[in-house]
């Protein structure tokens, strides 16, 4: 999976990104003004390396979410989520309607939909439902 940089508002930054490649996915994640904390001072950094870090963190959180007992994910779905094709399918959901200059801007909150924070269990099942629908389209030939 290629990762490109975008702003927190889902706008791709051409100054950071190489040319997008179609028909491949061109996922863009937060890579502009990412807070970086050091012993010297608080500052921000920008670029595709930071967007890649953010993308890896989102993927790790999705896998961790799928492993939670209250989600009740099928083991095969968790295995599929851990593949490039599985994670790509979920990133496609999070980037739907977020195309900017041929980059697919990933907005993780799209996966949440209109979740009811007060009804945690119901919300978590809805989120997993969206993920499992995405995984249905993935070729599971191991």
Secondary structure as a PSIPRED ss2 file (coil, helix, strand):
# PSIPRED VFORMAT (PSIPRED V4.0)

   1 X C   1.000  0.000  0.000
   2 X C   1.000  0.000  0.000
   3 X E   0.000  0.000  1.000
   4 X E   0.000  0.000  1.000
   5 X E   0.000  0.000  1.000
   6 X E   0.000  0.000  1.000
   7 X C   1.000  0.000  0.000
   8 X C   1.000  0.000  0.000
   9 X C   1.000  0.000  0.000
  10 X C   1.000  0.000  0.000
  11 X C   1.000  0.000  0.000
  12 X E   0.000  0.000  1.000
  13 X C   1.000  0.000  0.000
  14 X C   1.000  0.000  0.000
  15 X C   1.000  0.000  0.000
  16 X C   1.000  0.000  0.000
  17 X C   1.000  0.000  0.000
  18 X C   1.000  0.000  0.000
  19 X C   1.000  0.000  0.000
  20 X C   1.000  0.000  0.000
  21 X C   1.000  0.000  0.000
  22 X C   1.000  0.000  0.000
  23 X C   1.000  0.000  0.000
  24 X C   1.000  0.000  0.000
  25 X C   1.000  0.000  0.000
  26 X C   1.000  0.000  0.000
  27 X E   0.000  0.000  1.000
  28 X E   0.000  0.000  1.000
  29 X E   0.000  0.000  1.000
  30 X E   0.000  0.000  1.000
  31 X C   1.000  0.000  0.000
  32 X C   1.000  0.000  0.000
  33 X C   1.000  0.000  0.000
  34 X E   0.000  0.000  1.000
  35 X E   0.000  0.000  1.000
  36 X E   0.000  0.000  1.000
  37 X E   0.000  0.000  1.000
  38 X C   1.000  0.000  0.000
  39 X C   1.000  0.000  0.000
  40 X C   1.000  0.000  0.000
  41 X C   1.000  0.000  0.000
  42 X E   0.000  0.000  1.000
  43 X E   0.000  0.000  1.000
  44 X E   0.000  0.000  1.000
  45 X E   0.000  0.000  1.000
  46 X C   1.000  0.000  0.000
  47 X C   1.000  0.000  0.000
  48 X H   0.000  1.000  0.000
  49 X H   0.000  1.000  0.000
  50 X H   0.000  1.000  0.000
  51 X H   0.000  1.000  0.000
  52 X H   0.000  1.000  0.000
  53 X H   0.000  1.000  0.000
  54 X H   0.000  1.000  0.000
  55 X H   0.000  1.000  0.000
  56 X H   0.000  1.000  0.000
  57 X H   0.000  1.000  0.000
  58 X H   0.000  1.000  0.000
  59 X H   0.000  1.000  0.000
  60 X H   0.000  1.000  0.000
  61 X H   0.000  1.000  0.000
  62 X H   0.000  1.000  0.000
  63 X H   0.000  1.000  0.000
  64 X H   0.000  1.000  0.000
  65 X H   0.000  1.000  0.000
  66 X H   0.000  1.000  0.000
  67 X H   0.000  1.000  0.000
  68 X C   1.000  0.000  0.000
  69 X H   0.000  1.000  0.000
  70 X H   0.000  1.000  0.000
  71 X H   0.000  1.000  0.000
  72 X C   1.000  0.000  0.000
  73 X C   1.000  0.000  0.000
  74 X C   1.000  0.000  0.000
  75 X H   0.000  1.000  0.000
  76 X H   0.000  1.000  0.000
  77 X H   0.000  1.000  0.000
  78 X H   0.000  1.000  0.000
  79 X H   0.000  1.000  0.000
  80 X H   0.000  1.000  0.000
  81 X H   0.000  1.000  0.000
  82 X C   1.000  0.000  0.000
  83 X C   1.000  0.000  0.000
  84 X H   0.000  1.000  0.000
  85 X H   0.000  1.000  0.000
  86 X H   0.000  1.000  0.000
  87 X H   0.000  1.000  0.000
  88 X H   0.000  1.000  0.000
  89 X H   0.000  1.000  0.000
  90 X H   0.000  1.000  0.000
  91 X H   0.000  1.000  0.000
  92 X H   0.000  1.000  0.000
  93 X H   0.000  1.000  0.000
  94 X H   0.000  1.000  0.000
  95 X H   0.000  1.000  0.000
  96 X C   1.000  0.000  0.000
  97 X C   1.000  0.000  0.000
  98 X C   1.000  0.000  0.000
  99 X E   0.000  0.000  1.000
 100 X E   0.000  0.000  1.000
 101 X C   1.000  0.000  0.000
 102 X C   1.000  0.000  0.000
 103 X E   0.000  0.000  1.000
 104 X E   0.000  0.000  1.000
 105 X E   0.000  0.000  1.000
 106 X C   1.000  0.000  0.000
 107 X C   1.000  0.000  0.000
 108 X C   1.000  0.000  0.000
 109 X H   0.000  1.000  0.000
 110 X H   0.000  1.000  0.000
 111 X H   0.000  1.000  0.000
 112 X H   0.000  1.000  0.000
 113 X C   1.000  0.000  0.000
 114 X C   1.000  0.000  0.000
 115 X C   1.000  0.000  0.000
 116 X C   1.000  0.000  0.000
 117 X C   1.000  0.000  0.000
 118 X C   1.000  0.000  0.000
 119 X C   1.000  0.000  0.000
 120 X H   0.000  1.000  0.000
 121 X H   0.000  1.000  0.000
 122 X H   0.000  1.000  0.000
 123 X H   0.000  1.000  0.000
 124 X H   0.000  1.000  0.000
 125 X H   0.000  1.000  0.000
 126 X H   0.000  1.000  0.000
 127 X H   0.000  1.000  0.000
 128 X H   0.000  1.000  0.000
 129 X H   0.000  1.000  0.000
 130 X H   0.000  1.000  0.000
 131 X H   0.000  1.000  0.000
 132 X H   0.000  1.000  0.000
 133 X H   0.000  1.000  0.000
 134 X H   0.000  1.000  0.000
 135 X H   0.000  1.000  0.000
 136 X H   0.000  1.000  0.000
 137 X C   1.000  0.000  0.000
 138 X C   1.000  0.000  0.000
 139 X C   1.000  0.000  0.000
 140 X C   1.000  0.000  0.000
 141 X C   1.000  0.000  0.000
 142 X C   1.000  0.000  0.000
